[in-house]
Amino acid sequence: NDLKERYPQFQVTKDTIGLLEPGGGFLRPEVAMSAARKEAESRGATAWEETTTRAIREVGSSDGGPPLVEVLIERNGEEQVVTAKSVVLAAGSWTSHLIPQWTSKLKVTRQVQGWIDVSVTSDPSLYFPLN
């Protein structure tokens, strides 16, 4: 069984099928979002918590330059429109509700993850990235 030889740290049976994604990986979303927010704020972005985005639309600029983005938000029970040169949209499966014209271009999928407790193994190096 090639899978058993390549990955002896896993208990697999002869009918187990493995899938290797050489470019695959994982990230801790909380850490990634915190780092992205800090970087954006260091470049002048404003991040609002507890704010609901109701709609996003592109609008022409008043000076003939690149189009602007209008975002209808709700904060503290009040709606307001914010205009910006650009926005970062991280709405996941809700993106198609905010930008309906993108619905046909989006395919949101669920990615199942598993966690392995390597603290109980006698050889943690078996779980290093190159293994």
C-alpha positions in Angstrom: 0.0 0.0 0.0 1.8 3.2 -1.2 -0.2 5.4 1.1 0.9 3.4 4.2 4.5 3.5 3.0 4.5 7.2 2.3 2.6 8.2 5.4 3.4 5.6 8.1 2.1 8.0 10.8 -1.5 7.4 9.7 -3.4 4.2 10.3 -4.8 3.2 6.9 -6.4 0.1 5.6 -5.7 -1.5 2.2 -8.9 0.1 0.8 -8.1 3.6 2.1 -7.8 6.2 -0.7 -5.6 9.2 -0.2 -5.6 12.5 -2.1 -2.4 14.6 -2.2 -2.7 18.3 -2.9 0.9 19.5 -3.4 -0.2 23.1 -3.4 -2.7 22.6 -0.6 -2.3 23.9 2.9 -4.2 25.5 5.7 -4.3 28.7 7.6 -5.8 29.8 10.9 -8.5 32.2 9.8 -8.5 34.2 13.0 -4.8 34.9 12.7 -5.0 35.6 9.0 -7.9 38.0 9.4 -6.2 39.8 12.2 -3.0 40.2 10.2 -4.9 41.4 7.1 -6.8 43.9 9.2 -3.6 45.3 10.7 -2.0 45.6 7.3 -5.0 47.3 5.8 -5.3 49.8 8.7 -1.6 50.5 8.5 -2.3 51.6 4.9 -5.2 53.9 5.8 -8.2 51.5 5.8 -11.0 51.8 8.3 -12.5 48.5 9.7 -15.9 48.5 11.3 -17.1 45.7 13.6 -20.8 45.0 14.2 -21.7 46.5 10.8 -24.0 45.0 8.3 -23.4 45.5 4.6 -26.7 45.8 2.8 -25.6 46.5 -0.7 -22.5 47.4 -2.8 -22.6 49.1 -6.2 -20.1 50.8 -8.5 -20.7 54.5 -9.2 -19.1 57.0 -11.5 -16.6 59.4 -10.0 -17.3 63.1 -9.9 -13.9 64.0 -11.5 -14.0 61.6 -14.4 -11.4 59.3 -12.7 -11.9 55.6 -11.9 -15.3 54.5 -10.6 -16.0 54.6 -6.9 -17.8 52.1 -4.8 -20.9 52.9 -2.7 -21.6 50.6 0.2 -24.9 50.7 2.0 -24.2 49.7 5.6 -26.1 49.5 8.9 -24.4 50.6 12.1 -26.0 51.1 15.5 -29.4 50.6 14.0 -28.9 53.4 11.3 -28.3 53.0 7.6 -25.7 55.1 5.9 -23.9 55.1 2.5 -20.1 55.1 2.4 -18.2 55.9 -0.7 -14.7 54.6 -1.3 -12.2 54.0 -4.0 -12.1 50.3 -3.2 -13.5 47.8 -0.7 -12.5 44.4 0.5 -15.4 42.1 0.5 -15.0 39.0 2.7 -18.6 37.8 2.7 -18.2 34.1 1.8 -21.4 32.5 0.8 -23.3 35.8 1.3 -21.4 37.5 -1.6 -24.1 36.6 -4.1 -26.6 38.5 -1.9 -24.5 41.6 -1.9 -23.5 41.5 -5.6 -26.2 39.4 -7.3 -24.7 39.9 -10.8 -21.7 37.8 -9.6 -23.9 34.8 -8.6 -23.2 32.8 -11.8 -19.4 33.4 -11.4 -19.3 32.2 -7.7 -19.0 28.7 -6.4 -18.7 28.6 -2.7 -17.7 25.2 -1.4 -17.3 23.7 2.1 -13.8 22.6 2.9 -13.7 20.0 5.6 -10.7 20.0 7.9 -9.3 17.5 10.3 -7.0 18.0 13.2 -4.4 15.6 14.4 -3.1 15.6 17.9 0.6 15.1 17.3 1.5 15.5 21.0 0.7 11.8 21.6 3.1 10.5 18.9 6.6 9.2 19.7 7.9 10.9 16.6 6.3 14.3 15.8 8.7 14.8 12.9 6.5 12.4 10.9 4.0 15.3 10.7 6.4 18.0 9.5 5.4 19.6 6.2 7.9 17.8 4.0 6.6 14.4 5.2 
